[in-house]
């Protein structure tokens, strides 16, 4: 009898453990992809925030279900305030003219079906939140339910400049926030970012946009290993700042041209274009490394740097495409500032490379042999990049030959011819004005 009771107790404990484990998995499972949609509109002395979040992203809350997993809408109403403070308002901060705003008031809430399209515009979303709630008899699986909130923040004026720091990355493994800011005069601005982007200025001043993009350009060049290897190839045979001035200036002017062109949409739209540019960047490094190895005259290296600079400019533009949304109404200022940041990063890299390579060739290895060794190492790395990127490019379909593509190709060909002509004229002018004996060093 005692043995039978112990067996029953063991069975109950095991069943309880299984049930607890299943409940824990139900409560703590992190969704893979989460999309948060937001509308922000200052109006009078209120900042209105409409936000839609999948219910399954708000974990650690006991969302009661009925039947095969339908959300118990009646009991779920009591958890909305906790969900809003823990996962929504507690995950974002607002500032008005640099002053942090206090806690918001929950003006309206609503559970929505996954097919609900009210968050396609601010007016529709607001009307949906003010409309009748779902019927308590609605059969809605809790993993498919959406929670809509209308939050109100007290502000001094709707003409102030506002900032937000959304920290929704903990809602899922991959979180995308789609945000629309509606200015008091009616104009709107769209943002889309992944994870936690930090502080986002919804209507930045030109100085704020400039500072942000200078910083962005500066750290982009430091994070771009392929661009750093290209700069190393330029530095290895020259090793003097005066000799590098013309080469770096040519590279800068070239990538500025294509960076601006790409920012204004003068680039092919095909999916094949970015991998093509990435492969060409690798080819540029391989070519420069080979030139260093064979000891070719560096007299026209500035022209080669100009040609490859056009390619690298497209590479810079890919990093800029997703961040121009933070420029506000200061597109040109932001583009110029990004370029300034890139140049500051280049100057820092060159300032470090010149003495480092000079010391290496002075105390470790003879200059000519050191040039060959470093260039072989760089070229070997870039060669593998070229093969890998070429394999990736081969997976994409090239555009069909139509009148539109022919016209586009003709425009790019004409632009290339004009640029080549300008480079040729510049080379004639530089060759005429350079004093006798003022030659570039050739791998001293």
C-alpha positions as CSV (number, residue, x, y, z in Angstrom):
1,X,0.0,0.0,0.0
2,X,2.8,2.4,0.9
3,X,4.6,1.5,-2.2
4,X,1.5,2.2,-4.3
5,X,1.1,5.6,-2.6
6,X,4.7,6.4,-3.3
7,X,4.2,5.5,-7.0
8,X,1.2,7.7,-7.3
9,X,3.1,10.6,-5.7
10,X,6.0,10.1,-8.1
11,X,3.6,10.1,-11.0
12,X,1.9,13.3,-9.8
13,X,5.3,15.0,-9.3
14,X,6.5,14.0,-12.8
15,X,3.3,15.2,-14.3
16,X,3.6,18.5,-12.4
17,X,7.2,18.9,-13.6
18,X,6.1,18.3,-17.2
19,X,3.3,20.8,-16.8
20,X,5.5,23.4,-15.2
21,X,8.1,23.0,-18.0
22,X,5.4,23.4,-20.6
23,X,4.1,26.5,-18.9
24,X,7.6,27.9,-18.6
25,X,8.2,27.3,-22.3
26,X,4.9,28.9,-23.1
27,X,5.7,32.0,-21.0
28,X,9.4,32.4,-22.0
29,X,9.7,31.4,-25.6
30,X,11.3,34.2,-27.6
31,X,9.8,34.8,-31.0
32,X,12.2,34.9,-34.0
33,X,10.9,38.0,-35.9
34,X,9.0,40.9,-34.3
35,X,7.8,44.0,-36.1
36,X,6.8,47.1,-34.0
37,X,4.8,49.8,-35.7
38,X,4.7,53.3,-34.3
39,X,3.1,56.7,-35.1
40,X,4.3,59.8,-33.2
41,X,2.5,63.1,-33.5
42,X,2.9,66.2,-31.3
43,X,-0.3,68.1,-31.0
44,X,-0.9,71.0,-28.6
45,X,0.5,70.0,-25.2
46,X,0.5,66.3,-25.9
47,X,2.8,64.0,-27.7
48,X,0.6,61.2,-29.1
49,X,2.3,57.8,-29.5
50,X,0.4,54.9,-31.2
51,X,2.1,51.6,-31.1
52,X,1.3,48.1,-32.2
53,X,3.2,45.1,-30.8
54,X,2.7,41.3,-31.2
55,X,1.4,39.9,-28.0
56,X,3.7,36.9,-28.0
57,X,6.7,39.2,-27.7
58,X,5.5,40.3,-24.3
59,X,6.6,37.4,-22.2
60,X,6.5,36.7,-18.4
61,X,2.8,37.6,-18.4
62,X,0.2,35.0,-17.7
63,X,-1.9,35.4,-20.9
64,X,-4.8,33.1,-20.1
65,X,-6.2,31.0,-23.0
66,X,-9.3,29.0,-23.5
67,X,-9.9,26.0,-25.8
68,X,-7.1,25.2,-28.2
69,X,-5.2,28.3,-27.3
70,X,-7.6,31.2,-27.9
71,X,-6.8,34.4,-26.0
72,X,-9.2,35.0,-23.0
73,X,-9.9,38.6,-23.9
74,X,-11.8,39.3,-20.7
75,X,-9.0,38.4,-18.4
76,X,-6.3,39.8,-20.7
77,X,-7.7,43.3,-20.2
78,X,-6.3,43.3,-16.6
79,X,-2.8,42.6,-17.9
80,X,-2.6,45.5,-20.4
81,X,-1.2,48.0,-18.0
82,X,1.5,45.7,-16.8
83,X,2.4,44.8,-20.4
84,X,2.5,48.5,-21.4
85,X,4.8,49.5,-18.6
86,X,7.1,46.4,-18.7
87,X,7.5,45.9,-22.4
88,X,6.4,49.2,-24.2
89,X,6.7,52.5,-22.3
90,X,9.4,50.9,-20.1
91,X,11.4,50.2,-23.3
92,X,11.5,53.7,-24.7
93,X,12.5,57.2,-23.6
94,X,11.4,60.5,-25.1
95,X,13.1,63.9,-24.9
96,X,11.7,67.4,-25.6
97,X,14.5,69.8,-26.5
98,X,16.9,67.6,-24.6
99,X,14.7,67.3,-21.5
100,X,13.5,63.8,-20.7
101,X,9.7,63.3,-20.6
102,X,8.0,61.6,-17.7
103,X,5.8,58.5,-17.8
104,X,2.9,58.5,-20.3
105,X,-0.8,58.1,-19.8
106,X,-2.5,55.2,-21.4
107,X,-5.3,56.8,-23.4
108,X,-6.6,53.8,-25.2
109,X,-5.9,50.1,-25.7
110,X,-7.2,47.4,-28.0
111,X,-6.5,43.8,-29.0
112,X,-6.4,43.4,-32.8
113,X,-6.6,40.6,-35.2
114,X,-3.5,39.8,-37.4
115,X,-5.5,40.8,-40.4
116,X,-6.3,44.3,-39.0
117,X,-4.9,47.0,-41.3
118,X,-5.7,50.0,-39.2
119,X,-2.0,50.8,-38.6
120,X,-1.5,51.7,-42.2
121,X,-1.9,55.4,-41.3
122,X,-2.1,57.6,-38.2
123,X,-5.7,58.5,-38.6
124,X,-6.8,54.9,-39.2
125,X,-4.8,53.7,-36.2
126,X,-6.3,56.3,-33.9
127,X,-9.8,55.5,-35.2
128,X,-9.2,51.8,-34.5
129,X,-8.0,52.5,-31.0
130,X,-11.1,54.7,-30.3
131,X,-13.4,52.1,-31.8
132,X,-15.2,49.2,-30.1
133,X,-13.0,46.4,-28.7
134,X,-13.1,42.9,-30.0
135,X,-16.0,40.8,-28.8
136,X,-15.2,38.5,-25.9
137,X,-16.3,35.6,-28.0
138,X,-13.7,36.3,-30.7
139,X,-11.6,33.3,-31.4
140,X,-8.0,34.7,-31.5
141,X,-5.0,32.6,-30.9
142,X,-2.8,34.4,-28.4
143,X,0.4,34.0,-30.5
144,X,-1.4,35.9,-33.3
145,X,-2.9,38.7,-31.2
146,X,-1.7,42.2,-31.6
147,X,-1.8,44.8,-28.7
148,X,-2.4,48.4,-29.8
149,X,-1.7,51.3,-27.4
150,X,-2.3,55.0,-27.4
151,X,0.1,56.7,-25.1
152,X,0.1,60.4,-24.3
153,X,3.1,62.3,-23.0
154,X,2.7,65.9,-21.6
155,X,4.9,68.4,-23.5
156,X,5.6,72.1,-23.5
157,X,4.9,72.7,-27.2
158,X,4.2,70.7,-30.3
159,X,6.8,72.9,-32.0
160,X,9.6,71.5,-29.9
161,X,12.2,69.0,-31.3
162,X,11.7,65.5,-30.0
163,X,14.0,62.5,-29.7
164,X,13.3,58.9,-28.9
165,X,15.4,56.0,-27.7
166,X,13.5,52.8,-28.5
167,X,14.9,49.7,-26.9
168,X,12.7,46.9,-28.3
169,X,15.5,44.5,-29.1
170,X,14.5,42.3,-26.2
171,X,11.1,41.6,-27.7
172,X,12.5,39.0,-30.1
173,X,15.6,37.6,-31.8
174,X,15.2,40.0,-34.7
175,X,13.2,43.1,-34.0
176,X,12.3,45.7,-36.7
177,X,10.7,49.0,-35.7
178,X,8.8,51.0,-38.3
179,X,8.2,54.5,-37.1
180,X,6.3,57.4,-38.6
181,X,6.7,60.9,-37.2
182,X,4.0,63.4,-38.2
183,X,5.0,67.0,-37.7
184,X,2.5,69.6,-36.6
185,X,2.3,71.1,-40.1
186,X,1.3,67.7,-41.5
187,X,4.5,66.5,-43.1
188,X,5.7,63.0,-42.1
189,X,9.0,61.2,-41.9
190,X,9.5,57.5,-42.0
191,X,12.1,55.5,-40.0
192,X,13.0,51.8,-40.1
193,X,15.7,50.3,-37.9
194,X,16.7,47.0,-36.4
195,X,17.4,46.3,-32.8
196,X,18.2,49.2,-30.5
197,X,19.4,52.2,-32.7
198,X,20.2,54.5,-29.7
199,X,18.8,58.0,-29.6
200,X,16.9,58.9,-32.8
201,X,16.2,62.6,-33.4
202,X,12.9,62.9,-35.1
203,X,13.5,66.4,-36.4
204,X,17.2,67.1,-36.0
205,X,18.9,70.5,-36.3
206,X,21.5,70.7,-39.0
207,X,24.3,70.7,-36.5
208,X,23.0,67.5,-34.9
209,X,22.7,65.8,-38.2
210,X,26.2,67.0,-39.2
211,X,27.8,65.7,-36.0
212,X,25.9,62.4,-36.3
213,X,27.1,61.8,-39.9
214,X,30.7,62.9,-39.2
215,X,30.8,60.2,-36.5
216,X,29.2,57.7,-38.7
217,X,31.7,58.3,-41.6
218,X,34.6,58.2,-39.2
219,X,33.8,54.9,-37.7
220,X,32.7,53.4,-41.0
221,X,36.2,53.8,-42.4
222,X,37.7,52.3,-39.3
223,X,35.4,49.3,-39.4
224,X,35.9,48.7,-43.2
225,X,38.7,46.2,-43.3
226,X,38.8,46.2,-47.2
227,X,39.1,50.0,-47.3
228,X,41.9,49.9,-44.7
229,X,43.8,47.3,-46.8
230,X,43.4,49.6,-49.9
231,X,44.9,52.5,-47.9
232,X,47.8,50.2,-46.8
233,X,48.5,49.4,-50.4
234,X,48.8,53.1,-51.1
235,X,51.1,53.8,-48.1
236,X,53.5,50.8,-48.5
237,X,55.5,52.1,-51.5
238,X,55.3,55.9,-50.7
239,X,55.6,56.2,-46.9
240,X,55.7,60.0,-47.0
241,X,52.7,62.2,-46.4
242,X,53.8,64.7,-49.0
243,X,54.0,62.0,-51.7
244,X,50.6,60.7,-50.6
245,X,48.7,64.0,-50.8
246,X,47.9,63.8,-54.5
247,X,47.0,60.1,-54.4
248,X,44.7,60.5,-51.3
249,X,43.1,63.7,-52.7
250,X,42.4,61.9,-56.0
251,X,40.9,58.9,-54.1
252,X,38.8,61.3,-52.0
253,X,37.4,63.3,-54.9
254,X,36.5,60.1,-56.7
255,X,34.6,58.4,-54.0
256,X,32.9,61.7,-53.1
257,X,31.5,61.8,-56.7
258,X,30.0,58.3,-56.6
259,X,28.8,58.7,-53.0
260,X,26.8,61.8,-53.9
261,X,25.5,60.1,-57.1
262,X,24.4,57.0,-55.2
263,X,22.7,59.2,-52.5
264,X,20.5,60.8,-55.2
265,X,19.6,57.5,-56.8
266,X,22.0,57.5,-59.8
267,X,22.8,53.8,-59.3
268,X,21.5,50.6,-60.7
269,X,18.6,49.2,-58.6
270,X,19.4,45.5,-59.3
271,X,20.3,43.1,-56.4
272,X,23.4,42.2,-58.4
273,X,24.9,45.7,-58.0
274,X,26.1,45.6,-54.3
275,X,28.0,42.2,-54.7
276,X,29.5,43.5,-58.0
277,X,30.9,46.5,-56.2
278,X,32.2,44.4,-53.3
279,X,34.0,42.2,-55.8
280,X,35.5,45.2,-57.6
281,X,36.7,46.6,-54.3
282,X,38.6,43.3,-53.7
283,X,40.0,43.5,-57.3
284,X,41.2,47.0,-56.6
285,X,43.2,45.8,-53.6
286,X,44.6,42.8,-55.6
287,X,45.7,45.2,-58.4
288,X,47.4,47.7,-56.1
289,X,49.2,44.8,-54.3
290,X,50.5,43.5,-57.6
291,X,51.7,46.9,-58.6
292,X,53.6,47.2,-55.3
293,X,55.2,43.7,-55.9
294,X,56.4,44.3,-59.4
295,X,57.8,47.7,-58.5
296,X,56.0,49.7,-61.2
297,X,56.5,53.5,-61.4
298,X,54.1,55.3,-59.2
299,X,53.9,58.5,-61.3
300,X,50.3,57.9,-62.3
301,X,49.1,56.2,-59.2
302,X,46.9,59.1,-58.4
303,X,44.9,58.4,-61.6
304,X,44.6,54.7,-60.6
305,X,43.5,55.7,-57.1
306,X,40.9,58.0,-58.8
307,X,39.4,55.1,-60.8
308,X,39.2,52.8,-57.8
309,X,37.9,55.6,-55.7
310,X,34.8,55.7,-57.8
311,X,34.2,52.0,-57.0
312,X,34.9,52.5,-53.2
313,X,32.4,55.4,-53.2
314,X,29.6,53.0,-54.1
315,X,30.8,50.8,-51.3
316,X,30.5,53.8,-48.9
317,X,27.0,54.5,-50.2
318,X,25.7,51.1,-49.2
319,X,26.5,52.0,-45.5
320,X,24.9,55.3,-46.0
321,X,21.6,54.2,-47.5
322,X,20.0,52.9,-44.3
323,X,21.1,55.9,-42.2
324,X,20.0,58.8,-44.4
325,X,16.6,58.5,-42.8
326,X,18.2,60.1,-39.7
327,X,19.3,63.2,-41.7
328,X,15.9,64.9,-41.3
329,X,15.6,67.8,-43.7
330,X,19.4,68.1,-44.0
331,X,20.3,65.7,-46.8
332,X,23.2,67.6,-48.3
333,X,24.6,68.6,-44.9
334,X,24.5,64.9,-43.9
335,X,26.2,63.7,-47.1
336,X,29.0,66.3,-46.7
337,X,29.4,65.5,-43.0
338,X,29.6,61.7,-43.8
339,X,32.3,62.4,-46.3
340,X,34.2,64.6,-43.8
341,X,34.0,61.8,-41.3
342,X,35.4,59.3,-43.8
343,X,38.3,61.7,-44.6
344,X,39.1,62.2,-40.9
345,X,39.2,58.4,-40.5
346,X,41.5,58.1,-43.5
347,X,43.8,60.7,-42.2
348,X,44.0,58.9,-38.8
349,X,44.7,55.6,-40.5
350,X,47.4,57.1,-42.7
351,X,49.0,59.0,-39.8
352,X,49.3,55.6,-38.0
353,X,50.4,53.6,-41.1
354,X,53.2,55.9,-42.3
355,X,55.4,55.7,-39.2
356,X,54.4,52.1,-38.6
357,X,55.5,50.9,-42.1
358,X,58.6,53.2,-41.9
359,X,59.7,51.7,-38.6
360,X,59.1,48.2,-40.0
361,X,61.2,48.8,-43.0
362,X,64.0,50.5,-41.0
363,X,64.4,48.0,-38.2
364,X,62.9,44.7,-39.2
365,X,63.1,44.2,-43.0
366,X,64.7,46.0,-45.9
367,X,62.2,48.3,-47.7
368,X,62.0,46.4,-51.1
369,X,61.6,43.0,-49.5
370,X,59.2,44.4,-46.9
371,X,57.1,45.9,-49.7
372,X,56.9,42.5,-51.4
373,X,56.0,40.6,-48.2
374,X,53.3,43.0,-47.0
375,X,51.8,43.3,-50.5
376,X,51.7,39.5,-50.9
377,X,49.9,39.2,-47.6
378,X,47.4,41.9,-48.5
379,X,46.9,40.6,-52.1
380,X,46.4,37.0,-50.8
381,X,43.6,38.2,-48.5
382,X,41.9,40.3,-51.2
383,X,42.3,37.4,-53.7
384,X,40.1,35.1,-51.5
385,X,37.6,38.0,-51.0
386,X,37.5,38.4,-54.7
387,X,36.7,34.7,-55.3
388,X,34.1,34.5,-52.5
389,X,32.4,37.7,-53.7
390,X,32.5,36.5,-57.3
391,X,30.8,33.3,-56.3
392,X,28.1,35.3,-54.5
393,X,27.7,37.5,-57.6
394,X,27.2,34.5,-59.9
395,X,24.0,33.6,-58.0
396,X,22.2,36.8,-59.1
397,X,20.5,37.3,-62.4
398,X,21.8,40.0,-64.6
399,X,19.3,42.6,-66.0
400,X,17.6,41.8,-69.3
401,X,18.8,43.7,-72.4
402,X,16.0,46.2,-73.0
403,X,15.8,49.8,-74.3
404,X,15.7,51.0,-70.7
405,X,18.9,49.2,-69.7
406,X,20.6,50.3,-72.9
407,X,19.8,53.9,-72.2
408,X,21.0,53.6,-68.6
409,X,24.2,51.9,-69.8
410,X,24.8,54.6,-72.3
411,X,24.5,57.3,-69.7
412,X,27.0,55.5,-67.5
413,X,29.4,55.0,-70.4
414,X,29.2,58.7,-71.3
415,X,29.9,59.6,-67.6
416,X,32.8,57.3,-67.6
417,X,34.2,58.8,-70.8
418,X,33.9,62.3,-69.4
419,X,35.6,61.3,-66.2
420,X,38.4,59.6,-68.1
421,X,38.9,62.7,-70.2
422,X,39.1,64.9,-67.1
423,X,41.7,62.5,-65.6
424,X,43.7,62.6,-68.8
425,X,43.7,66.4,-68.9
426,X,44.7,66.5,-65.2
427,X,47.6,64.1,-65.9
428,X,48.8,66.4,-68.7
429,X,48.6,69.4,-66.5
430,X,50.4,67.8,-63.6
431,X,53.1,66.4,-65.9
432,X,53.6,69.9,-67.4
433,X,53.9,71.7,-64.1
434,X,56.0,69.2,-62.2
435,X,59.6,70.4,-61.9
436,X,62.3,68.1,-63.3
437,X,63.5,65.6,-60.8
438,X,60.3,65.8,-58.7
439,X,59.3,62.2,-59.2
440,X,57.4,59.8,-57.1
441,X,59.5,57.4,-55.2
442,X,59.6,53.8,-56.6
443,X,59.7,51.5,-53.6
444,X,62.7,53.0,-52.0
